[in-house]
């Protein structure tokens, strides 16, 4: 079944803030949603952190840019 809502979280070097952000999203009462985290080639452990969340919760999906696209490029992806 396809999720009703997609929550997009574009990020770059956001490892410090992502746990609070993702926990807040995942604690919502609606269950039919997906979380799309788009990592803009971070170098602070963001990728690994989101992979851990994705392994624990099927609603979390990680897209990783092979190169830094910048703010608008990452949003558009």
C-alpha positions in Angstrom: 0.0 0.0 0.0 1.3 3.4 -0.9 1.7 6.0 1.8 -0.8 8.8 2.0 1.8 11.5 2.8 5.5 12.0 2.1 7.5 14.0 4.6 10.6 15.3 2.9 13.7 16.2 5.0 16.5 17.7 2.9 19.7 17.8 5.0 23.4 18.6 4.9 25.5 17.9 7.9 22.4 17.6 10.1 23.5 14.7 12.4 23.1 17.0 15.4 19.5 17.8 14.6 18.1 14.8 12.8 17.3 12.5 15.8 14.9 15.1 17.2 13.5 15.8 13.8 13.0 12.1 12.8 11.6 11.1 16.3 9.1 13.9 16.0 7.9 12.8 12.6 7.8 9.1 13.5 5.8 9.7 16.6 2.8 11.1 14.7 -0.5 9.2 15.1 -1.0 8.9 11.4 0.7 5.7 10.2 0.3 6.0 6.4 3.4 8.2 5.6 6.9 7.9 4.4 9.9 10.0 5.4 12.3 10.8 2.6 15.6 12.1 3.9 17.7 13.6 1.1 21.3 13.9 2.2 23.4 16.5 0.3 26.7 14.6 0.5 27.2 15.3 4.2 30.5 14.5 6.0 29.4 14.4 9.6 27.7 11.0 10.0 24.3 12.1 8.7 24.2 9.2 6.2 25.0 6.5 8.8 22.5 7.9 11.2 19.7 7.9 8.7 20.6 4.4 7.6 20.1 3.3 11.2 16.7 4.8 11.3 15.8 3.2 7.9 16.9 -0.2 9.2 14.6 0.2 12.2 11.5 1.8 10.5 10.3 0.8 7.1 8.8 4.3 6.6 12.2 6.0 6.5 14.0 6.2 3.1 17.4 7.7 2.4 18.4 9.4 -0.8 22.1 10.4 -0.9 23.5 12.8 -3.4 26.9 11.6 -4.8 28.0 15.3 -4.9 26.9 18.3 -3.0 24.0 19.9 -5.0 23.6 23.0 -2.7 20.4 24.1 -0.9 18.0 24.5 -3.9 19.4 21.5 -5.8 18.9 19.3 -2.8 15.4 20.5 -2.3 14.6 19.8 -5.9 15.9 16.3 -5.8 
